[in-house]
Every structure is written in structure tokens, then in C-alpha cells.
Amino acid sequence: MKARWKQMFVWSSLGSVALGTAIALARKARRVQPPPLETSTVPADCSRISIWTEHFQVVNDGGNVMIQDRYLLQATPFKVWSVLESRGNAPGSGPASWKIYHITYLRFYDTSPKEAAPEQGLLQDRFYGTISVVDPSSERLIRDECGRGAVLAIRKCSVGGASNGVETGEIHYSAAPILNFRFEYAAVEKRV
């Protein structure tokens, strides 16, 4: 009789382990892979870029507030050069350079219908920097490109004197992913 009880105990233990493993695997949330990030390279003749982030919620004294950030990037003649990186694989492509922008960072607050919504956002900061986006799926930093769903990363720069700038090492990340962006171009004069 003892052997029979031992055998039943072993089989019930194995059954419990198998059942527990099956339940754990069934409950395990499947990680949904986001679609690959599609980015657009900033055109060389682009004079201004407008970037809007997705709305995000902030808790303050009066309760929850919905916020949207906007970045206005004005092209400058300054560039950051890197002798350690190259732009392309073509022979003689030389060192890589990235355009420096003057960035105006604005914040828009959604207000209740009773209150008047400000038509212009509140100025948060102004600075110079190069733009990059962070791919949320791989956390890879992509320079001189914009893409919906990516986090905007601006490497702050110091400029002045020559047409070169120096990255300060400080990086500003957007509080929410990019919702939309627009490349703007300067008007071309026609000579008669």
C-alpha cells in the first residue's frame, strides 16, 4: 500500500507542476511588437521644422491637465562636425556634419470650455541643438530625421564665432512621442 501512495503522490505532484506551468504560460502577456519606425530625413534645403508631440497628462494642484508640446526649429548656418563618423560609404565622403537649429520650445495646456484657451503656447525654453529621434522599439538614436511615434531627442549646442558648433553633452527629450511634423522651405526669388 505504501508504494501505491508514493506513486500517487509523485504523479499528482507532476500533474500540479504541469498544470501550474500551463497556467503561467497562458497568462503570460504576449509582447506586441510595434510596427517598424518610418522616418523622414530632414531635407537639406529645409529652413524650418514644426514638430507636435502627442497629448500627455500631468497632475497638478487643480487636478489632471492635458498638455501638448510644440517645437519650432529654425535652420542656422552652424554645423556640428564629427571626424569619427562619415555620412556615406562613398570614397572621399569625408566627416559627417549635422545642421544646428535654433529651437523654440512651447507648451500648450488644454483648458475647460469655460476658460479661454491660449492661442499661443507658453514659452518653455530656447536653445541651439541638433535633432535626432529615438526609435521606441530598439532605443536606437537616429540623427537628422523625424518620424511619427518616435521620441524627439535634441542635443544642445553652443554656437558663435565661426560656422561650427559644439555639442554640450546635454540632451533634451520630448515628454511624449511625436504626433506630427512639417518641413517648411524658404521662398525662392525669381530673377527677371
C-alpha positions in Angstrom: 0.0 0.0 0.0 2.9 2.4 0.8 4.3 2.0 -2.8 0.9 2.9 -4.2 0.6 6.1 -2.1 4.1 7.1 -3.1 3.3 6.6 -6.8 0.1 8.6 -6.5 1.9 11.4 -4.7 4.6 11.6 -7.5 2.0 11.6 -10.2 -0.1 14.3 -8.5 3.0 16.4 -7.9 4.0 16.1 -11.6 0.4 16.9 -12.6 0.4 20.0 -10.4 3.7 21.3 -11.8 2.4 20.7 -15.4 -0.8 22.5 -14.7 1.0 25.4 -13.0 3.3 25.8 -15.9 0.5 25.7 -18.4 -1.4 28.4 -16.5 1.7 30.5 -16.2 2.4 30.3 -20.0 -1.3 31.0 -20.8 -1.3 34.1 -18.5 2.0 35.4 -19.8 1.2 38.5 -21.8 2.4 38.4 -25.3 4.5 41.4 -26.1 3.1 43.2 -29.1 5.9 44.3 -31.4 5.3 47.9 -32.6 5.5 48.4 -36.3 8.9 49.5 -37.6 9.5 53.2 -37.2 9.3 55.1 -40.5 11.4 58.2 -40.5 11.9 61.0 -43.0 15.4 62.6 -43.5 15.4 66.3 -43.0 15.8 67.8 -46.5 19.0 69.9 -47.0 17.0 73.0 -48.2 14.5 72.9 -45.2 14.5 76.2 -43.4 12.1 75.4 -40.6 10.6 72.4 -38.9 7.4 72.3 -36.8 7.0 69.3 -34.5 4.0 68.5 -32.3 4.0 65.8 -29.7 1.1 63.6 -28.6 -1.0 64.8 -25.7 0.1 63.7 -22.3 -1.4 64.1 -18.8 0.2 65.9 -15.9 -1.1 66.0 -12.3 -1.0 69.5 -10.8 -2.8 71.4 -7.9 -6.2 71.6 -9.7 -6.2 68.0 -10.9 -5.2 66.4 -14.2 -4.2 68.6 -17.1 -3.7 67.6 -20.7 -0.6 69.1 -22.4 0.9 69.1 -25.9 4.4 70.4 -26.7 5.4 72.1 -29.9 8.9 72.6 -31.1 9.8 75.2 -33.7 13.2 74.6 -35.3 14.8 77.3 -37.4 17.8 76.3 -39.5 21.0 78.1 -38.8 24.3 78.3 -40.8 26.1 76.4 -37.9 27.0 72.7 -38.1 28.5 70.1 -35.8 31.3 68.1 -37.3 32.4 64.6 -36.4 35.7 63.3 -37.8 35.0 59.9 -36.2 31.8 59.3 -38.3 31.2 59.5 -42.0 28.0 60.2 -43.9 28.3 57.6 -46.5 30.3 54.7 -47.8 31.4 56.5 -51.0 35.1 57.2 -51.3 36.0 60.7 -50.2 32.7 61.2 -48.4 34.6 62.9 -45.5 33.5 63.5 -42.0 29.8 63.8 -41.0 28.1 67.0 -40.2 24.8 67.8 -38.7 22.8 71.0 -39.1 22.2 73.1 -35.9 18.8 74.6 -35.3 17.5 77.4 -33.1 14.8 75.7 -31.1 11.8 77.4 -29.5 10.0 75.0 -27.1 6.4 75.8 -26.4 3.8 74.1 -24.2 0.0 74.2 -24.8 -2.4 73.4 -22.0 -5.9 72.1 -22.8 -8.4 74.1 -20.7 -12.0 73.6 -19.8 -14.6 75.2 -22.2 -15.4 77.9 -19.6 -11.8 79.2 -19.7 -10.2 80.9 -22.6 -7.6 78.7 -24.3 -4.4 80.5 -25.0 -3.8 80.8 -28.8 -0.1 80.8 -28.3 1.7 78.3 -26.1 3.8 79.2 -23.1 7.5 79.5 -23.8 9.4 76.8 -22.0 12.9 77.3 -23.4 15.0 78.5 -26.3 18.3 76.9 -27.3 20.5 75.6 -30.1 20.8 71.9 -30.9 21.0 69.1 -33.4 17.9 66.9 -33.8 17.6 63.1 -33.5 14.8 60.7 -32.9 14.8 57.7 -30.6 13.2 54.5 -32.1 11.0 53.2 -29.2 11.3 49.5 -30.2 15.1 49.5 -30.4 16.0 52.6 -28.4 18.4 53.5 -31.3 19.2 57.2 -31.9 18.7 58.3 -35.5 20.2 61.7 -36.4 18.8 64.4 -38.8 15.4 62.5 -39.1 11.8 62.9 -37.9 9.2 60.2 -37.5 5.8 59.7 -36.0 5.8 57.7 -32.8 9.5 58.4 -32.1 10.7 60.4 -29.1 12.4 63.7 -30.1 16.0 64.0 -28.8 17.8 67.3 -29.1 21.5 67.5 -28.4 22.1 71.0 -27.1 24.9 73.0 -28.7 27.0 76.1 -28.1 27.5 78.3 -31.2 29.2 81.5 -32.0 32.2 83.0 -33.9 32.7 80.6 -36.8 30.2 78.5 -38.6 30.9 75.5 -36.3 29.1 74.5 -33.1 30.0 72.2 -30.3 27.6 69.8 -28.6 27.4 70.5 -24.8 26.6 66.9 -23.9 23.1 67.8 -22.6 20.2 66.1 -24.4 16.6 67.3 -24.2 14.0 64.6 -24.8 10.4 65.3 -25.6 7.9 64.4 -22.9 5.7 62.4 -25.4 6.3 60.8 -28.8 6.0 62.9 -32.0 2.4 63.2 -33.2 3.2 65.1 -36.4 5.8 67.2 -38.1 6.1 69.6 -41.0 9.1 70.6 -43.1 9.0 74.3 -44.3 11.0 75.9 -47.1 12.1 79.5 -47.7 10.6 81.2 -50.8 12.9 81.3 -53.8 13.3 84.6 -55.6 13.0 84.6 -59.3 15.3 86.9 -61.2 13.9 88.6 -64.3 
